[in-house]
Amino acid sequence: MASLDVLLVMALKEESQGQFEAAGLNPFYCGMGAAQAAHYLTRWIFEHQPKQIINLGTAGSRLISTGSLVECTSFIQRVPHSFLPLPSTAIEVKPMTKLKAVRCGSADFVEPDVPITKCEIFDMESYAMAFVCQRMNVKFNAVKYISDQSNKNTMQDWKKNLKLSAAELLSCYREII
């Protein structure tokens, strides 16, 4: 078992665009969605015993401009329907940057409308990662690049912004470490 102080985790290789690897960094890719994120992160924590997990990736927002970098300091699980109000307790973390601090709402769906769950940005994995880290007593931080406005153009905008988001996230990571 190799021990790493900091484990860099991203959901998809598309989010790094090969720029992290070209810089000599080796992100761990957990795949898309809460179940995969929780599974792989738990496994990696047992294997590598990190002191901190840093999650970098993309997110959608209707409140924050595309192209912005933000730090998630609060995580909540989004609910898909108002008729089924599933309680979710927010997980709070201390910031590691001076970026705008936001609440990230995670769910395994793209937010099609005004979110029922109060949050400023949307992703699919961060709440699951924050939950695992909280339970396993590992420091967790997440920085997100706002790639889209979570609307009918989400996929087009996300793909269009991947290269720029990877460059911005890499620059931010270099400042953190």
N, C-alpha and C positions, 0 to 999 in steps of 0.2 A: 504494500500500500504506500503510494507516494503521497507525501503531505504537501499541500499548497496553502500558502497564507490567504491568497485571494483567488477565487474561482470566477472567471468571467463567463457569464452565461448569456446566450442569445437564443431566440426561438428558431430562427431559420438561417441557413447559409446565405440566402439572398440578402439578408440584412447586413452582412459584413462585406458582400461584394468582393471577397478575396483580399480586401484592403488590410484587414487585421492580420491575416496569415502572411501577407507580403511584408508587414511590419514586424514579423517574428512573433506574433501573438497567436495563441491557439484557443479560441473560444470553444466552450462546450455548447453544442446545439441540442436543445431539448425537444424540438418539434413544436407544432402548433397545438394549443389547447391546454386546459388545466390538468387533465389526467396525465398526459405525457410529461408536462413540466414537473408535476409532483413526483411522478415515478422516477424520472431521470435525476432530478435534483436530490432526492433522498438517497439514491444509489451513489451519486457522486460525493455527497457529504460523508457517507460511510467509507468510501474508497479513499478519499483525499483529505479528509478532516480539515477543511478550510476554516479560517477564522472569520472570513467574510465572503459573501456572494455579491457580485456586482452584475446586475442584469441591465444590458443595453439593448435597445430595440426601437421599433416604430410604434406609433399609436395614432388613433384618430381623435379629433376633437371638434366640437362645434363652437367652442368658446375661445380657443387659442389658435393663432394663425399657423397655417402650414409653414414649415421651415423653422419653427421654434424648437429649442431644446429646453426640456423641463426636468425637474427631479421629482419623483414620486415620493412623498413623505407619508402618504395615507393610502391604504389599499382596501377596496371593498369588492365583494362579489355582486355583480349586476344581476338583476332578476328580469326575466323576459316578459312577464305579464303582470298587470295590476291586479287581476283577480286572484293571483296566487302569491301573496306577499310573503316571500321567504325571508326570515330574519338573517341578517349578515352583520357581524361585528367588524368594524373597521380595525385594521392593524396599522398602527402608527410607528414610524421609524424616525430617527434623527437624521437630518440632512448631512451630506458629505460635501456639497458644493454650494455655491452662491446662486445657482440657477433658481428660477421661479419654482416654488414648491406647490405641488398639486395633489389632488386626490385622484387616483387611478381606479376606475371600475373595470373589473375583468369578467369576461363571460365567453363561452364558446360560440358566440355569434357576433356579427357586425351589428352595431347599434343602428336600427333602421329609422328611429324616430327620436324625439326628445326622451332622454333616459328617465326611467322611473326611479332608478337609484341615483342619488346625488353624487356626481363626480364631474371632474373637468375634462378628463381624457379617458379613452377606451382602449383596452388591449385584451389579450386572451390568456395570458399566463401569469402576470405579476402577483395577483392575489394568491394563487396557489403556491408560488415560490415564497412569498412573504409568510404564508401560513406554515409551510414546512420549516423555514428558517426559525420562525418564532418557537415552534414546538421542539426543534433540535438545538436551540440556543446558539444560533449562528447569526452574526450580524448580516443584515440584508439592506441593500440600496439598489435603486433603479433609476436610470436616466433614459428618457424617451425623446425621440425626434418626432414631431408632429408631421406625419406624412400625408394626411388626408383629413377631410372634414366629415367623414363617416356619412356619406350620402350616396347618390346613385353613381358617382364617379370614383368611389373608393378604390376599386382595384386598379383602374387606370392611373389615378393619382399616386397610389402606393408604389406601383411599378416605376412610374416616371421619377419618383423622388428617392429611389433606393441608393443610387450612387452618391448623391449629395448627403443623404442621411448617414451612410456608412462613413464618409469623410468627416462629418461633424461629430459623430459618436466616437470615432477613433481619436480625433483631436481632444475631445473632452476626456476620454479615458487616459490619454497621456498626461493630461493636467492632474488627474486624480491620483495616479500611481507615482 
